[in-house]
């Protein structure tokens, strides 16, 4: 199932206008996968970090000129999302290839919830 990042899986708090609709989230039994199309950046220009239950995806590119006189402008972005409660933060990983950043957010293994009956004591009966 592919969902736009702005749907209920992650809550968007900041967004640069040039990146609109370039991020999607897939969810399966193992967790979530964020795919961000970020053309023109190198892996050294990108950062993925967590702060508590928040993930920050950012990048900064300096103005460059190639030998063919191709000029790229300065560019930077930062997107911040609140993570779902079931993400195993210490297992998050990220890969970047061909202009696409893929961030894998594994879900915590859930344990069976034990149902336990609690006895009710009757105190101070007044008859």
C-alpha positions as CSV (number, residue, x, y, z in Angstrom):
1,X,0.0,0.0,0.0
2,X,1.5,3.3,-1.1
3,X,0.4,6.5,0.8
4,X,1.4,10.1,0.3
5,X,3.6,11.2,3.2
6,X,1.0,13.7,4.2
7,X,-1.5,11.0,5.2
8,X,-1.9,9.7,8.7
9,X,1.3,7.6,8.9
10,X,3.6,10.6,9.5
11,X,2.7,14.1,10.4
12,X,4.3,16.8,8.3
13,X,5.6,19.8,10.2
14,X,7.8,21.6,7.5
15,X,8.1,21.3,3.8
16,X,9.9,23.3,1.1
17,X,7.7,24.1,-1.9
18,X,10.0,22.5,-4.5
19,X,9.7,19.1,-2.9
20,X,5.9,18.9,-3.0
21,X,4.7,15.3,-3.7
22,X,8.2,13.9,-4.0
23,X,7.9,11.7,-0.8
24,X,5.8,8.6,-0.4
25,X,5.4,6.0,2.4
26,X,4.8,2.3,2.1
27,X,3.6,0.3,5.0
28,X,3.8,-3.5,5.4
29,X,4.0,-6.1,8.2
30,X,7.7,-5.2,8.8
31,X,7.4,-1.4,9.1
32,X,7.4,1.7,6.9
33,X,9.6,2.8,4.0
34,X,9.9,6.5,3.1
35,X,11.0,7.2,-0.5
36,X,12.1,10.7,-1.2
37,X,13.0,11.8,-4.7
38,X,15.9,14.3,-4.3
39,X,17.6,14.8,-7.6
40,X,20.8,16.8,-7.9
41,X,22.1,15.9,-4.4
42,X,25.0,13.6,-3.4
43,X,24.8,11.3,-0.4
44,X,27.3,13.6,1.4
45,X,24.8,16.5,1.0
46,X,22.0,14.6,2.9
47,X,21.2,13.9,6.5
48,X,18.7,11.7,8.3
49,X,18.4,12.1,12.1
50,X,16.0,11.3,14.9
51,X,15.1,13.5,17.9
52,X,12.9,11.5,20.2
53,X,9.9,10.4,18.1
54,X,10.7,12.8,15.3
55,X,12.7,12.1,12.1
56,X,14.4,15.0,10.2
57,X,15.4,14.6,6.6
58,X,17.5,17.4,5.3
59,X,20.0,18.4,2.6
60,X,22.2,21.2,1.6
61,X,23.9,21.6,-1.8
62,X,26.5,24.2,-2.7
63,X,26.6,26.0,-6.0
64,X,28.8,24.1,-8.4
65,X,30.0,24.4,-12.0
66,X,31.1,21.4,-14.1
67,X,33.7,21.4,-16.9
68,X,30.8,21.5,-19.3
69,X,29.7,24.8,-17.7
70,X,26.6,23.2,-16.1
71,X,25.8,25.3,-13.1
72,X,23.7,24.1,-10.2
73,X,22.3,26.6,-7.7
74,X,22.5,26.5,-3.9
75,X,19.7,24.4,-2.5
76,X,18.7,23.2,0.9
77,X,15.6,21.6,2.5
78,X,14.5,20.2,5.8
79,X,11.4,18.0,6.4
80,X,10.4,17.0,9.9
81,X,7.9,14.2,10.7
82,X,6.5,12.8,13.8
83,X,7.0,9.0,13.8
84,X,4.3,6.5,14.6
85,X,4.6,4.9,18.1
86,X,5.4,1.5,16.7
87,X,8.7,2.5,15.0
88,X,11.8,0.9,16.3
89,X,13.9,4.1,16.3
90,X,17.3,2.4,16.9
91,X,16.9,0.2,13.8
92,X,16.1,3.0,11.3
93,X,18.4,2.9,8.2
94,X,18.8,5.0,5.0
95,X,20.1,4.4,1.5
96,X,20.6,6.9,-1.4
97,X,21.0,5.9,-5.0
98,X,20.1,7.6,-8.3
99,X,18.5,10.6,-6.7
100,X,16.2,8.6,-4.4
101,X,16.6,8.4,-0.6
102,X,15.0,5.3,1.0
103,X,14.5,5.4,4.7
104,X,13.5,2.1,6.3
105,X,11.6,2.4,9.6
106,X,11.1,-1.1,11.1
107,X,8.1,-1.7,13.4
108,X,8.6,-3.0,16.9
109,X,7.7,-6.6,17.4
110,X,4.5,-6.7,19.4
111,X,4.1,-9.1,22.2
112,X,0.8,-10.8,22.9
113,X,-1.1,-8.7,25.5
114,X,-2.0,-10.8,28.6
115,X,-5.5,-10.3,29.8
116,X,-5.8,-10.5,33.5
117,X,-8.9,-10.2,35.6
118,X,-8.6,-8.0,38.6
119,X,-10.7,-9.0,41.6
120,X,-13.0,-6.4,43.1
121,X,-13.0,-6.2,46.9
122,X,-16.2,-5.1,48.7
123,X,-15.4,-2.6,51.4
124,X,-17.5,-1.4,54.2
125,X,-20.8,-2.9,53.4
126,X,-23.7,-1.0,54.9
127,X,-26.9,-3.0,55.4
